[in-house]
Amino acid sequence: MASIAVALSKDLPNGRVMRAIVSEQDLVVWRSKSGILSAWENRCPHRGMRLSHGFVRGEALACMYHGWHYDKSATCRYIPAHPELEPPETIRAQEFSSIEKGGLIWVSVDGSLEEPLIDENLTPLRSINFQCASKTVQEVITKSTKLAGDTDPFNFTTKAAGYHHWVLFSEKKELNLHLFFHELPNNACKIHALIDKDCPAQIQKQISRMMESWRRSAETDYEVSAK
């Protein structure tokens, strides 16, 4: 399985926790106080509470339920109810492979984290959720042939599964927009967008608004087709 982009790096600051789902696997993705990235099964080995409800405590993640602390190796190191106890090494969360590249957080749940194919001259633009199937989103994007205020169409290239490269034209300048699709449960999806580093701020705002229009159109089309 290819690595899946689950979030922009900038959206997970040091000391923060987020939830992600990859191929129906529920995950907690978190960053320690010093910035170390981890991706684990979203389940505390003690009572099954979602670790994404927990809190970062320095270099450890603490479960919200009983406060058990798990270090960067996913091993339990501290139990508040028994502070003198050294927890057995067998008490540990299930780890998954994760990496950061191109301003994105990538996760693999099958143990084989592939190096993402991504251009280096890009900057993260935004992530956006869609309450509809990715197929519907891609159909809407394909029909969307104009950037606000421009008349030239997109050129479209699919580089890999879930990875779409668009070439936009703004004021006769070619701009590269890279879209990474993240499939979610219940026929939902998320897009992570990256743009050329030298893309003017005003054009970035236009593209962001364009993505909002994609969402409105895609969700409307999906609701209509579901009736």
VEXDRENDO-875331 format. One record per atom (N, C-alpha, C): x, y, z. Coordinates in steps of 0.2 Angstrom, whole numbers, plus 5000, padded with zeros to 4 digits. Layout:
REM VEXDRENDO-875331
XYZ/...
END
This chain:
REM VEXDRENDO-875331
500449945000/500050005000/500450065000/500350114996/500650174996/500550215002/501050255004/500950305010/500350355008/500050365013/499450415013/499550475016/499450535013/499550595016/498950605021/499050625027/498450625032/498350695034/498850745034/498750805036/499350855034/499250915034/499850965033/500250965039/500950965039/501350965045/501151025049/501051085046/500951145050/500251135054/499851095052/499251085056/499251035062/499851015063/500050975069/500651005073/500551055077/501151085080/501451035086/501951055088/502251015094/501851015100/501750955103/501350955109/500550945107/500450925101/499750915099/499550845097/498950835097/498650765095/498150775090/498050725085/497550725080/497350655079/496750645076/496450585074/496550575066/496650515064/496650505057/496450435055/496150425050/495950355048/496250345041/496550285041/496950265034/496650195033/496350175027/496150115026/495750085031/495250125034/494850105040/495150085046/495850105047/496250095053/496150165057/495950165063/495850225067/496550235070/496750295069/497450315071/497450375076/497950375080/498150435084/498750465081/498850525078/499450545076/499650605081/500250605083/500350655088/501150675088/501250735090/501950765090/502150785097/502750755100/502950765106/503150845107/503350865113/503550935115/504150955110/504550905109/505150915105/505050905098/504450885096/504250885089/504350815086/504450765089/504450695087/503750675085/503650645079/503050625076/502950555077/502350535079/502150465080/501450445077/501350385075/500650365073/500550295076/500050295080/499850225083/499150215082/498950155084/498250135084/497850175089/497350205087/496950245092/496550215097/496950175101/496650135107/497150125112/496950145118/497350135124/497350065126/497950025127/497949955128/497549945135/497449995139/497149975146/496449965145/496050015143/495350005143/495050025136/495450035131/495250045125/495050115123/495150165127/494950235126/495350265120/495050305116/495450335110/495950375113/496550365111/497150405113/497150475110/496750485104/496650545101/496350595106/496050575111/495750615117/496250635122/496850605121/497350615127/497650685126/498250685130/498650745130/499350735130/499750775127/500450765127/500750795133/501150755136/501550765142/502250765141/502550815138/503250815137/503450775131/503750715132/503950665126/503450605127/502950615130/502450555131/501750575129/501350525128/500650535126/500250505132/499750545135/499450525141/498650505139/498450445141/497750435140/497250475144/496750495141/496250545145/495950505151/495850435150/495450395155/495750395161/496350355162/496650345168/497350375168/497550415163/498150445163/498750405161/498750345159/499350305157/499750345152/500350345153/500850375149/501250335144/501250345138/501650305133/502150345130/502750325130/503350365127/503350355119/503850385116/503850385109/503950315106/504150265110/504150195108/503450155108/502950195110/502350175111/502250125117/502750125122/502750085128/502550125134/502050095138/501850125144/502450135149/502550195151/503050205156/502850235163/502150255163/501950285170/501250265171/501050245177/500350235178/500150275185/499750335184/499650375190/499450345196/498950295195/498750255201/499250215205/499750195201/500350155204/500950195202/501150255205/501750285203/502350255204/502450205209/503050175210/503150105206/502650095202/502650035198/503050045191/503450005189/503750005183/503349955178/502949985174/502549945169/502849895165/502549835164/502849785160/502949815153/503549795149/503649815142/503149795138/502749745140/502249715135/501649765134/501549815139/501049865138/501249915134/500949915128/501149955122/500649965117/500650025114/500150035109/500450005102/500049995097/500249975091/500450025087/501150025084/501450075081/501250065073/501250125069/501250125062/501750175059/501950165053/502550205050/502250265048/502650325050/502550385048/503150425046/503050475042/503550515039/503350585037/503750635037/503550705034/503950715028/503650745023/503950765017/503550815013/503850865011/503450915007/502950955011/503050955017/502550985021/501950945023/501950885022/501450835023/501650785028/501150755032/501250695036/500950635032/501450585032/501250525028/501250465033/500750425032/500650365036/500550305032/500850245034/500650185031/500450135036/499950095035/499750045040/499849975038/500249965033/500449895031/501149885033/501549925036/502249915038/502749935033/502549955027/503049975022/502950045019/503250085023/503250165021/503650175015/503250195009/503650215003/503850285004/504350305001/504550375000/504150414996/503750454998/503250494994/503550524988/503250524982/503450554976/503150624976/503550674978/503350744978/503850794976/503650844973/504150894971/504350934977/504950964977/505250994982/505051074982/504951094977/504751174976/504051184977/503751154982/503051174984/502951194991/502351224992/502251244999/501551225001/501351205007/500651185008/500251245008/499651225005/499151275004/498551265010/498251215009/497751195014/497451125014/497151105019/496751045018/496051055019/495651015015/494851035015/494550965015/494050955020/493550895020/492950905015/492850845013/492250835008/491750785011/491150805012/490650755014/490350715008/490750685004/490550654998/491150614996/490950564991/491450514988/491950554984/492650534984/493150564981/493050564973/492650514971/492450514964/492050574962/491650594966/491150654964/491650714964/492050714969/492550774970/492950784963/493250724961/493650724955/493250744949/492650724949/492250744943/492050824943/491950844949/491850924949/492450954947/493050934950/493650974948/493850964941/493650914938/493750904931/493350954927/492750964929/492351014926/492551084927/492951094932/493051164934/493751184930/493651224925/494151234920/494451304921/494251344926/494451414926/494651434933/495151464934/495351504940/495051564940/494751584946/494351654946/494751704943/494451744938/494751794935/495151774929/495251714927/495651694922/495251654916/495551654910/495151614905/495551554903/496151544904/496451484902/496251424906/496251364903/496051304907/496551274911/496351224915/496851184918/497151134913/497751114914/498051054911/498051004917/497850934916/497850894921/498250824920/498550804925/498950744925/498850704931/498750644931/498750594937/499350564937/499750574943/500450544944/500450484947/499950474952/499850414956/499150404959/499050344961/498350344964/498350394970/497750434970/497650474975/498050544974/498450544969/498850604968/498750634962/498550704961/498350734955/498750794955/499050804949/499450864947/499050914942/498950974944/498551024940/499051074938/499051094932/499451154930/498951214929/498951264932/498551324932/498851384928/498451424925/498751484922/498451544925/498851584927/498651644930/499051704928/498751754924/499151804921/499751784917/499551724913/500051694909/500651664912/500551654919/501151614922/500851554924/501251504923/501051434924/501251414932/500651394935/500751374942/500551304943/500951264947/500751194949/500451184955/499851154955/499451134960/499451064961/499651034967/499650964968/499150944973/498650894972/498150874976/498250804978/498250794985/498350724987/497650704991/497350654988/496650634991/496750584996/496350595002/496350555007/495650525008/495550455007/494950425008/494750425015/494150435017/493850435023/493250385024/493050365029/492450325030/491850355028/491250325027/490650345025/490650395019/490950365014/490950405008/491150475008/491650485012/491950555013/492650555011/492950615010/493650615008/493950685011/494650685010/494950755012/495450765006/495550825004/496150845000/496650885003/497250875002/497850915004/498150944998/498151014998/498351044992/499051084993/499451074989/500151114989/500251154982/500551204983/500651254977/501351274976/501551294971/502251324970/502451374975/503051374978/503251414983/503251494981/503351504975/503251574972/502651594970/502051554972/501451574970/501251644974/500951694971/500751754974/500251744979/500251774985/499751764990/499051774988/498951824983/498251834981/498051774977/498451744973/498251684969/498151624974/498551624979/498351564984/497651574987/497451634988/496851654991/496251634986/496351644979/495951624974/495851554974/496351514974/496351444974/496051414980/496151444986/495751424992/495051434991/494851484988/494151494987/493851454982/494251434977/494051384972/493951324975/494351304980/494251234983/493651234987/493451294990/492751294993/492251284989/492251314983/491751304978/491751234975/492251194975/492251124973/491851084979/491951104985/491651074990/490851084990/490651144989/489951154988/489651114982/489951114977/489751084971/489751004972/490250984974/490350904975/489850884980/489750914986/489250894991/488550894988/488350954984/487750954981/487550904976/488050894972/487950834967/487950774970/488250754976/488250694979/487550684982/487350734985/486650734988/486150724983/486150754977/485650744972/485750664970/486350644969/486350574966/486150524971/486150544977/485950494983/485250484983/484850534981/484150534981/483850484977/
END
